[in-house]
Amino acid sequence: FCGYFVVADPSGHLQDAYVDALVAEIRLYRKRGILAGKTVTSVNFGGGTPSLLTVPQLARLFLALANACPSFHATAQEISIEATPESVSPERAAAWLDLGIRRVSLGVQSFDAGEIAATRRHNLPDVSRQALEILRTAGIPNVCCDLMYGLDGQTLASWEASVRALVSERP
């Protein structure tokens, strides 16, 4: 769990360099034949906040994967991405679906505004609800959500309220 969301390079240059490094590594896997004869059953873009990658950056990764393992779209039972609610937009959700992403793991964390503020996150309850609606409207078939337990100041009542709020959203 990354408790404090930080963007080290708001210009995006580090993101481009990171994607370049991933593409180079995927190409290395292809060159060395590491994926030859392998069947890809799951692709997960997770850890950190991969939903902050731009659509062209994600598309580059998908192209590199397709070049390294041409059948991955056909054989992957699930292609997923982890996202923060504030990074979800109708454009991104539609692009994710076009890329083959069928599951979004949304880091709601809490539906209590005070708890969200205490964790220095920006997804107040309305932002999380809006993200869920955007994903639903876009047609993402599988949305799962993370809630955190044991936050500073969290009570059993606030935890239960977050669980009830999430259940009412029907992810």
Backbone as ProteinMPNN parsed JSONL, in Angstrom:
{"seq_chain_A": "FCGYFVVADPSGHLQDAYVDALVAEIRLYRKRGILAGKTVTSVNFGGGTPSLLTVPQLARLFLALANACPSFHATAQEISIEATPESVSPERAAAWLDLGIRRVSLGVQSFDAGEIAATRRHNLPDVSRQALEILRTAGIPNVCCDLMYGLDGQTLASWEASVRALVSERP", "coords_chain_A": {"N_chain_A": [[0.84, -1.186, 0.0], [0.581, 2.135, -0.908], [0.738, 4.842, 0.853], [0.902, 7.581, 0.43], [0.289, 9.488, -2.151], [2.332, 10.605, -4.683], [3.547, 12.692, -7.173], [6.385, 12.664, -8.848], [7.379, 13.853, -11.089], [5.771, 16.072, -12.642], [5.75, 16.873, -15.306], [5.833, 14.65, -16.873], [8.03, 13.47, -18.091], [9.548, 11.509, -16.773], [7.722, 9.436, -16.747], [7.553, 8.835, -19.485], [10.187, 7.953, -19.893], [10.163, 5.736, -18.219], [8.241, 4.114, -19.478], [9.591, 3.737, -21.887], [11.721, 2.163, -20.907], [10.325, -0.109, -20.036], [9.26, -1.015, -22.485], [11.657, -1.594, -23.797], [12.55, -3.715, -22.186], [10.517, -5.592, -22.63], [10.949, -6.051, -25.342], [13.451, -7.219, -25.155], [12.769, -9.604, -23.893], [11.355, -10.746, -25.989], [13.369, -10.931, -27.968], [15.142, -12.719, -26.774], [13.586, -14.924, -26.736], [12.069, -15.634, -24.564], [9.326, -15.626, -24.173], [8.464, -17.368, -26.066], [6.395, -19.932, -27.126], [4.908, -19.731, -24.84], [1.87, -19.221, -23.014], [-0.06, -16.495, -22.407], [-2.001, -15.749, -19.714], [-2.938, -13.823, -18.041], [-2.802, -10.332, -17.629], [-1.637, -7.71, -15.8], [-1.68, -4.401, -15.009], [-0.296, -2.965, -12.518], [0.502, -1.816, -9.182], [1.811, 1.031, -7.756], [0.531, 3.714, -9.614], [-0.677, 2.987, -12.332], [-2.714, 3.978, -13.885], [-2.234, 6.592, -14.33], [-0.625, 6.753, -16.492], [-0.484, 7.972, -19.801], [-2.869, 7.546, -22.477], [-1.544, 7.09, -25.004], [0.946, 6.179, -23.964], [0.219, 3.803, -22.618], [-0.762, 2.435, -24.834], [1.591, 2.049, -26.282], [2.83, 0.174, -24.632], [1.044, -1.964, -24.875], [1.335, -2.509, -27.617], [4.018, -3.302, -27.682], [3.811, -5.613, -26.123], [2.126, -7.119, -27.792], [3.799, -7.45, -29.981], [5.778, -9.012, -28.844], [4.405, -11.216, -27.954], [2.193, -12.317, -29.842], [-0.35, -13.503, -29.511], [-1.408, -12.679, -27.096], [-3.682, -11.095, -26.471], [-5.773, -12.765, -27.214], [-5.428, -14.983, -25.581], [-5.312, -14.128, -22.972], [-7.099, -14.296, -20.087], [-7.781, -12.299, -18.459], [-7.275, -8.836, -18.465], [-6.03, -6.231, -16.707], [-6.082, -3.126, -14.807], [-4.788, -1.02, -12.262], [-6.233, 1.734, -10.593], [-6.54, 5.129, -9.512], [-9.321, 6.885, -8.176], [-9.448, 9.614, -8.988], [-8.049, 9.633, -11.337], [-9.61, 8.569, -13.272], [-11.379, 9.002, -16.216], [-13.929, 9.665, -18.684], [-12.752, 9.442, -21.237], [-10.327, 8.069, -20.773], [-11.338, 5.665, -19.68], [-12.796, 4.636, -21.855], [-10.693, 4.278, -23.666], [-9.139, 2.396, -22.278], [-10.858, 0.207, -22.385], [-10.911, -0.177, -25.172], [-8.26, -0.971, -25.509], [-8.346, -3.459, -24.44], [-8.585, -3.861, -21.756], [-10.353, -5.206, -19.129], [-10.86, -5.271, -16.469], [-10.902, -3.079, -13.78], [-9.203, -2.083, -10.995], [-10.075, -0.216, -8.455], [-8.88, 2.26, -6.342], [-10.531, 3.17, -3.954], [-10.504, 3.364, -1.137], [-11.744, 4.735, 1.138], [-14.986, 5.945, 2.077], [-15.261, 8.058, 3.656], [-14.857, 11.382, 4.078], [-13.118, 12.717, 5.833], [-11.293, 10.712, 6.529], [-10.137, 10.237, 4.04], [-8.926, 12.723, 3.583], [-7.093, 12.692, 5.696], [-5.309, 10.773, 4.838], [-4.069, 12.065, 2.876], [-5.031, 11.899, 0.32], [-6.925, 12.484, -2.725], [-9.374, 11.712, -3.534], [-12.229, 12.371, -2.719], [-15.45, 11.288, -1.431], [-17.443, 11.83, -3.485], [-15.868, 11.944, -5.783], [-14.941, 9.325, -5.99], [-17.374, 7.987, -6.333], [-18.172, 9.11, -8.765], [-16.124, 8.151, -10.437], [-16.689, 5.399, -10.372], [-19.173, 5.435, -11.678], [-18.42, 6.411, -14.209], [-16.788, 4.29, -15.119], [-18.682, 2.246, -15.187], [-20.506, 3.271, -17.082], [-18.835, 3.362, -19.306], [-18.616, 0.718, -19.859], [-16.887, -1.088, -18.691], [-16.462, -4.311, -17.677], [-15.736, -5.457, -15.201], [-15.274, -4.238, -12.154], [-13.424, -3.69, -9.358], [-12.974, -2.73, -5.971], [-10.818, -1.149, -3.629], [-10.806, -0.928, -0.154], [-9.533, 0.598, 2.742], [-8.548, -0.545, 5.92], [-8.076, 0.333, 9.283], [-7.104, 2.882, 9.311], [-5.687, 5.954, 10.548], [-7.64, 7.424, 12.996], [-9.891, 6.187, 12.074], [-12.966, 4.594, 12.736], [-14.917, 1.809, 13.935], [-17.521, 2.285, 13.187], [-17.201, 4.166, 11.081], [-15.783, 2.634, 9.269], [-17.654, 0.585, 8.739], [-19.619, 2.181, 7.555], [-18.308, 2.971, 5.214], [-18.056, 0.465, 3.958], [-20.795, -0.14, 3.579], [-21.457, 1.989, 1.894], [-19.873, 1.405, -0.326], [-20.928, -1.103, -1.108], [-23.473, -0.248, -1.836], [-22.907, 1.035, -4.184], [-22.447, -0.966, -5.945], [-20.083, -2.284, -7.218]], "CA_chain_A": [[0.0, 0.0, 0.0], [1.295, 3.406, -0.987], [-0.114, 5.742, 1.615], [0.998, 8.977, 0.041], [0.396, 9.642, -3.594], [3.291, 11.65, -5.026], [3.988, 12.76, -8.563], [7.744, 13.189, -8.783], [7.692, 14.575, -12.316], [4.488, 16.44, -13.243], [5.87, 17.083, -16.753], [5.642, 13.371, -17.531], [9.253, 12.951, -18.707], [9.917, 10.252, -16.116], [6.782, 8.417, -17.218], [8.001, 8.433, -20.826], [11.41, 7.17, -19.729], [9.781, 4.457, -17.622], [7.607, 3.326, -20.535], [10.691, 3.343, -22.78], [12.445, 1.061, -20.264], [9.463, -1.298, -20.085], [9.222, -1.483, -23.875], [12.965, -2.212, -24.055], [12.587, -5.007, -21.5], [9.619, -6.503, -23.352], [11.665, -6.41, -26.58], [14.507, -8.146, -24.752], [12.102, -10.892, -23.688], [11.062, -11.285, -27.323], [14.647, -11.254, -28.627], [15.712, -13.909, -26.128], [12.653, -16.035, -26.87], [11.555, -16.004, -23.242], [7.884, -15.847, -24.256], [8.182, -18.339, -27.124], [5.662, -21.109, -26.672], [4.187, -19.451, -23.589], [0.507, -18.718, -23.125], [-0.345, -15.436, -21.442], [-3.376, -15.902, -19.213], [-3.324, -12.654, -17.26], [-1.942, -9.156, -17.728], [-2.08, -6.751, -14.793], [-0.924, -3.167, -14.843], [-0.545, -2.653, -11.129], [1.589, -1.262, -8.396], [1.841, 2.46, -8.055], [-0.715, 4.194, -10.205], [-0.525, 2.907, -13.777], [-3.773, 4.722, -14.563], [-1.732, 7.929, -14.662], [-0.002, 6.724, -17.803], [-1.369, 8.48, -20.851], [-3.351, 6.508, -23.384], [-0.457, 6.69, -25.908], [1.946, 5.397, -23.245], [-0.327, 2.45, -22.448], [-0.844, 1.823, -26.166], [2.949, 1.593, -26.599], [3.059, -1.063, -23.886], [0.235, -3.021, -25.496], [1.965, -2.838, -28.889], [5.224, -4.083, -27.371], [3.357, -6.944, -25.699], [1.615, -7.822, -28.969], [4.953, -7.84, -30.794], [6.505, -10.071, -28.136], [3.52, -12.376, -27.794], [1.064, -11.893, -30.673], [-1.644, -14.064, -29.119], [-1.745, -12.385, -25.695], [-5.065, -10.619, -26.347], [-6.681, -13.898, -27.356], [-5.262, -15.986, -24.531], [-5.429, -13.544, -21.625], [-8.436, -14.366, -19.509], [-8.044, -11.011, -17.82], [-6.322, -7.741, -18.584], [-6.527, -5.306, -15.695], [-5.28, -1.965, -14.428], [-5.111, -0.376, -10.992], [-6.505, 3.148, -10.842], [-7.072, 5.992, -8.468], [-10.562, 7.467, -8.686], [-9.27, 10.91, -9.653], [-7.421, 9.451, -12.656], [-10.595, 7.989, -14.182], [-12.151, 9.932, -17.038], [-14.611, 8.918, -19.753], [-11.816, 9.172, -22.331], [-9.417, 6.998, -20.351], [-12.092, 4.415, -19.534], [-13.08, 4.138, -23.207], [-9.424, 3.824, -24.243], [-8.778, 1.151, -21.599], [-11.699, -0.843, -22.958], [-10.405, -0.403, -26.534], [-6.987, -1.692, -25.403], [-8.608, -4.818, -23.975], [-8.688, -3.909, -20.295], [-11.717, -5.593, -18.741], [-11.027, -5.12, -15.018], [-10.249, -1.936, -13.154], [-9.147, -2.154, -9.544], [-10.175, 1.19, -8.087], [-8.441, 2.533, -4.978], [-11.451, 4.063, -3.248], [-9.903, 3.41, 0.197], [-12.725, 5.1, 2.165], [-16.026, 6.89, 1.681], [-15.296, 9.073, 4.706], [-14.027, 12.493, 3.593], [-12.068, 12.984, 6.81], [-10.268, 9.678, 6.398], [-9.427, 10.491, 2.777], [-8.062, 13.886, 3.806], [-6.017, 12.303, 6.611], [-4.329, 9.983, 4.086], [-3.554, 12.988, 1.852], [-5.545, 11.52, -0.996], [-7.773, 13.517, -3.316], [-10.622, 11.126, -4.0], [-13.349, 12.498, -1.792], [-16.482, 10.315, -1.808], [-18.084, 12.107, -4.776], [-14.912, 11.601, -6.842], [-14.971, 7.865, -6.114], [-18.675, 7.612, -6.926], [-18.141, 9.514, -10.173], [-15.253, 7.202, -11.138], [-17.451, 4.16, -10.543], [-20.19, 5.669, -12.713], [-17.722, 6.501, -15.498], [-16.385, 2.933, -15.51], [-19.921, 1.52, -15.498], [-21.015, 3.822, -18.338], [-17.908, 2.981, -20.378], [-18.803, -0.702, -20.145], [-15.87, -1.952, -18.075], [-17.303, -5.348, -17.081], [-15.343, -5.907, -13.867], [-14.676, -3.17, -11.35], [-13.294, -4.037, -7.952], [-12.562, -1.546, -5.216], [-10.066, -1.338, -2.401], [-11.079, -0.124, 1.031], [-8.489, 0.418, 3.75], [-8.986, -0.703, 7.299], [-7.025, 0.657, 10.24], [-6.601, 4.243, 9.102], [-5.698, 6.815, 11.732], [-8.922, 8.073, 13.235], [-11.009, 5.379, 11.594], [-13.713, 3.872, 13.765], [-15.693, 0.697, 13.407], [-18.702, 2.866, 12.534], [-16.84, 4.765, 9.789], [-15.438, 1.521, 8.385], [-18.914, -0.033, 8.306], [-20.278, 3.123, 6.644], [-17.615, 2.857, 3.925], [-18.445, -0.807, 3.364], [-22.17, 0.015, 3.11], [-21.442, 2.899, 0.748], [-19.322, 0.681, -1.474], [-21.918, -2.096, -1.52], [-24.578, 0.439, -2.514], [-22.431, 1.415, -5.521], [-22.493, -2.212, -6.737], [-18.966, -2.491, -8.145]], "C_chain_A": [[0.878, 1.239, 0.0], [0.404, 4.452, -0.332], [-0.112, 7.171, 1.135], [1.284, 9.082, -1.435], [1.297, 10.829, -3.895], [3.591, 11.566, -6.512], [5.347, 13.437, -8.554], [8.077, 14.067, -9.976], [6.39, 14.953, -13.019], [4.554, 16.653, -14.755], [5.675, 15.782, -17.53], [6.888, 12.785, -18.162], [9.693, 11.632, -18.072], [8.992, 9.121, -16.55], [7.196, 7.919, -18.597], [9.245, 7.554, -20.73], [11.101, 5.794, -19.152], [9.136, 3.552, -18.674], [8.658, 2.861, -21.543], [11.437, 2.137, -22.21], [11.617, -0.228, -20.284], [9.408, -1.88, -21.49], [10.542, -2.172, -24.222], [13.052, -3.588, -23.393], [11.694, -6.028, -22.196], [10.286, -6.961, -24.645], [12.789, -7.409, -26.282], [13.928, -9.541, -24.529], [11.816, -11.55, -25.04], [12.347, -11.773, -27.988], [15.238, -12.545, -28.076], [14.78, -15.122, -26.19], [12.031, -16.478, -25.567], [10.056, -16.299, -23.282], [7.503, -16.867, -25.326], [7.502, -19.568, -26.533], [4.885, -20.916, -25.389], [2.776, -18.954, -23.911], [0.283, -17.696, -22.027], [-1.796, -15.586, -21.009], [-3.857, -14.689, -18.442], [-2.299, -11.544, -17.464], [-2.485, -8.144, -16.737], [-1.13, -5.571, -14.759], [-1.219, -2.694, -13.432], [0.695, -2.184, -10.423], [1.743, 0.201, -8.739], [0.499, 2.871, -8.624], [-0.588, 4.173, -11.724], [-1.611, 3.654, -14.547], [-3.355, 6.151, -14.881], [-0.938, 7.936, -15.966], [-0.996, 7.266, -18.822], [-1.825, 7.313, -21.722], [-2.257, 6.125, -24.396], [0.641, 5.876, -25.216], [1.465, 3.961, -23.04], [-0.382, 1.723, -23.785], [0.528, 1.312, -26.6], [3.264, 0.281, -25.886], [2.283, -2.224, -24.5], [0.836, -3.454, -26.828], [3.222, -3.685, -28.654], [4.854, -5.493, -26.931], [2.871, -7.764, -26.887], [2.759, -8.267, -29.88], [5.716, -8.998, -30.164], [5.699, -11.363, -28.04], [2.215, -12.077, -28.534], [-0.309, -12.405, -30.222], [-2.126, -13.607, -27.743], [-3.175, -11.879, -25.523], [-6.06, -11.781, -26.386], [-6.602, -14.862, -26.185], [-5.439, -15.437, -23.116], [-6.888, -13.609, -21.168], [-8.816, -13.055, -18.841], [-6.897, -10.059, -18.111], [-6.856, -6.645, -17.673], [-5.548, -4.164, -15.445], [-5.739, -1.476, -13.067], [-5.251, 1.118, -11.253], [-6.901, 3.864, -9.562], [-8.329, 6.638, -9.021], [-10.367, 8.773, -9.449], [-8.609, 10.79, -11.014], [-8.405, 8.911, -13.695], [-11.341, 9.107, -14.903], [-12.884, 9.11, -18.09], [-13.67, 8.542, -20.892], [-10.872, 8.028, -21.981], [-10.15, 5.667, -20.269], [-12.401, 3.813, -20.903], [-11.813, 3.591, -23.854], [-8.985, 2.517, -23.598], [-9.567, -0.011, -22.191], [-11.225, -1.185, -24.367], [-9.093, -1.191, -26.526], [-7.164, -3.143, -24.943], [-8.688, -4.959, -22.471], [-10.146, -4.167, -19.928], [-11.944, -5.531, -17.232], [-10.235, -3.91, -14.572], [-10.346, -2.124, -11.652], [-9.015, -0.721, -9.039], [-9.837, 1.393, -6.613], [-9.31, 3.556, -4.272], [-10.906, 4.373, -1.859], [-10.89, 3.744, 1.309], [-13.775, 6.002, 1.54], [-16.217, 7.957, 2.756], [-14.326, 10.186, 4.302], [-12.882, 12.813, 4.547], [-10.936, 11.973, 6.728], [-9.457, 9.869, 5.115], [-8.457, 11.664, 2.966], [-6.869, 13.515, 4.684], [-4.934, 11.484, 5.898], [-3.691, 10.799, 2.954], [-3.903, 12.552, 0.433], [-6.519, 12.6, -1.462], [-9.126, 12.981, -3.771], [-11.687, 11.179, -2.911], [-14.489, 11.604, -2.288], [-17.152, 10.579, -3.16], [-17.174, 11.763, -5.948], [-14.914, 10.088, -7.066], [-16.275, 7.401, -6.748], [-18.712, 7.952, -8.415], [-17.268, 8.55, -10.981], [-15.978, 5.882, -11.378], [-18.499, 4.309, -11.64], [-19.556, 5.752, -14.099], [-17.349, 5.105, -15.991], [-17.592, 2.101, -15.916], [-20.448, 1.962, -16.868], [-20.141, 3.417, -19.518], [-18.061, 1.517, -20.766], [-17.693, -1.596, -19.635], [-16.631, -3.036, -17.308], [-16.959, -5.746, -15.653], [-14.622, -4.76, -13.161], [-14.622, -3.667, -9.915], [-12.705, -2.828, -7.238], [-11.818, -1.955, -3.958], [-10.611, -0.396, -1.338], [-9.962, -0.412, 2.021], [-9.127, 0.314, 5.132], [-7.81, -0.379, 8.195], [-6.407, 2.021, 10.021], [-6.608, 5.015, 10.413], [-7.048, 7.508, 11.842], [-10.121, 7.287, 12.759], [-11.659, 4.662, 12.775], [-14.423, 2.7, 13.118], [-16.911, 1.245, 12.656], [-18.344, 3.47, 11.177], [-16.439, 3.692, 8.782], [-16.715, 0.871, 7.841], [-19.664, 0.873, 7.337], [-19.633, 3.076, 5.264], [-17.987, 1.557, 3.217], [-19.866, -0.714, 2.804], [-22.23, 0.9, 1.87], [-20.921, 2.188, -0.493], [-20.328, -0.358, -1.997], [-23.057, -1.425, -2.274], [-24.188, 0.885, -3.927], [-22.372, 0.222, -6.469], [-21.331, -2.359, -7.725], [-18.947, -3.913, -8.694]], "O_chain_A": [[1.799, 1.369, 0.807], [-0.583, 4.889, -0.925], [-1.055, 7.91, 1.417], [2.388, 8.798, -1.897], [1.051, 11.937, -3.417], [3.857, 10.486, -7.04], [5.454, 14.634, -8.286], [8.953, 14.928, -9.894], [5.945, 14.226, -13.907], [3.52, 16.619, -15.422], [5.38, 15.817, -18.724], [6.821, 11.692, -18.725], [10.161, 10.735, -18.773], [9.428, 7.98, -16.701], [7.19, 6.715, -18.85], [9.342, 6.531, -21.408], [11.706, 4.8, -19.552], [9.449, 2.364, -18.751], [8.617, 1.718, -22.0], [11.751, 1.198, -22.942], [12.153, -1.31, -20.522], [9.499, -3.095, -21.668], [10.543, -3.219, -24.869], [13.577, -4.527, -23.991], [12.068, -7.192, -22.337], [10.197, -8.135, -25.004], [13.041, -8.326, -27.064], [14.526, -10.54, -24.929], [12.01, -12.753, -25.211], [12.405, -12.888, -28.506], [15.771, -13.364, -28.826], [15.142, -16.214, -25.75], [11.515, -17.592, -25.475], [9.567, -17.128, -22.514], [6.325, -17.194, -25.469], [7.98, -20.159, -25.564], [4.261, -21.858, -24.899], [2.539, -18.345, -24.955], [0.424, -18.008, -20.845], [-2.707, -15.556, -21.835], [-5.057, -14.538, -18.21], [-1.092, -11.785, -17.471], [-3.651, -7.756, -16.814], [0.067, -5.721, -14.513], [-2.263, -2.095, -13.174], [1.789, -2.157, -10.985], [1.799, 0.559, -9.915], [-0.547, 2.42, -8.158], [-0.41, 5.222, -12.343], [-1.445, 3.933, -15.734], [-4.047, 6.848, -15.622], [-0.613, 9.002, -16.488], [-2.201, 7.041, -18.711], [-1.233, 6.234, -21.698], [-2.055, 4.934, -24.631], [1.209, 4.971, -25.828], [2.218, 3.013, -23.265], [-0.084, 0.531, -23.861], [0.621, 0.253, -27.222], [3.886, -0.614, -26.46], [2.805, -3.331, -24.628], [0.846, -4.645, -27.139], [3.451, -4.67, -29.356], [5.509, -6.459, -27.322], [3.162, -8.955, -26.986], [2.693, -9.339, -30.482], [6.239, -9.861, -30.869], [6.256, -12.46, -28.044], [1.242, -11.635, -27.923], [-1.326, -11.785, -30.531], [-3.15, -14.094, -27.263], [-3.82, -12.202, -24.526], [-7.065, -11.774, -25.674], [-7.599, -15.492, -25.831], [-5.686, -16.193, -22.176], [-7.781, -13.042, -21.799], [-9.993, -12.735, -18.676], [-5.723, -10.415, -18.02], [-7.986, -6.183, -17.836], [-4.374, -4.221, -15.81], [-6.929, -1.51, -12.752], [-4.492, 1.699, -12.028], [-7.51, 3.287, -8.661], [-8.401, 6.915, -10.219], [-11.047, 9.015, -10.446], [-8.607, 11.755, -11.778], [-8.063, 8.808, -14.874], [-11.863, 10.031, -14.279], [-12.498, 7.973, -18.36], [-13.773, 7.449, -21.45], [-10.645, 7.129, -22.79], [-9.64, 4.65, -20.739], [-12.278, 2.602, -21.085], [-11.853, 2.555, -24.517], [-8.507, 1.619, -24.292], [-9.014, -1.077, -22.463], [-11.146, -2.361, -24.721], [-8.842, -1.987, -27.431], [-6.242, -3.952, -25.048], [-8.845, -6.068, -21.961], [-11.049, -3.448, -20.356], [-13.066, -5.712, -16.76], [-9.071, -3.733, -14.929], [-11.434, -2.302, -11.105], [-7.965, -0.096, -9.185], [-10.441, 0.769, -5.74], [-8.876, 4.68, -4.02], [-10.856, 5.536, -1.459], [-10.87, 3.081, 2.346], [-13.493, 6.735, 0.591], [-17.22, 8.672, 2.759], [-13.12, 9.958, 4.199], [-11.784, 13.147, 4.1], [-9.764, 12.33, 6.842], [-8.24, 9.685, 5.108], [-7.3, 11.591, 2.551], [-5.754, 13.977, 4.44], [-3.774, 11.501, 6.308], [-2.882, 10.286, 2.181], [-3.163, 12.807, -0.517], [-6.886, 13.501, -0.708], [-9.932, 13.723, -4.332], [-12.003, 10.174, -2.272], [-14.491, 11.203, -3.452], [-17.403, 9.635, -3.909], [-17.655, 11.334, -6.997], [-14.892, 9.628, -8.208], [-16.272, 6.517, -7.605], [-19.222, 7.177, -9.225], [-17.635, 8.174, -12.095], [-15.891, 5.312, -12.465], [-18.687, 3.396, -12.445], [-20.104, 5.216, -15.062], [-17.573, 4.779, -17.156], [-17.529, 1.338, -16.881], [-20.791, 1.129, -17.707], [-20.649, 3.157, -20.608], [-17.684, 1.118, -21.868], [-17.558, -2.735, -20.082], [-17.375, -2.717, -16.38], [-17.799, -6.316, -14.957], [-13.513, -4.374, -13.531], [-15.646, -4.019, -9.329], [-12.02, -2.006, -7.847], [-12.135, -2.956, -3.315], [-10.846, 0.785, -1.596], [-9.499, -1.548, 2.124], [-10.102, 0.994, 5.449], [-6.678, -0.767, 7.908], [-5.304, 2.289, 10.496], [-7.438, 4.76, 11.286], [-7.53, 8.107, 10.881], [-11.259, 7.681, 13.014], [-10.98, 4.191, 13.687], [-14.514, 2.615, 11.893], [-17.283, 0.72, 11.606], [-19.098, 3.31, 10.217], [-16.716, 3.817, 7.589], [-16.841, 0.638, 6.639], [-20.284, 0.384, 6.393], [-20.331, 3.136, 4.252], [-18.208, 1.552, 2.006], [-20.119, -1.155, 1.683], [-22.954, 0.606, 0.918], [-21.467, 2.351, -1.585], [-20.54, -0.464, -3.205], [-23.557, -1.977, -3.254], [-25.059, 1.088, -4.773], [-22.257, 0.403, -7.681], [-21.553, -2.536, -8.923], [-18.072, -4.257, -9.489]]}, "name": "protein", "num_of_chains": 1, "seq": "FCGYFVVADPSGHLQDAYVDALVAEIRLYRKRGILAGKTVTSVNFGGGTPSLLTVPQLARLFLALANACPSFHATAQEISIEATPESVSPERAAAWLDLGIRRVSLGVQSFDAGEIAATRRHNLPDVSRQALEILRTAGIPNVCCDLMYGLDGQTLASWEASVRALVSERP"}
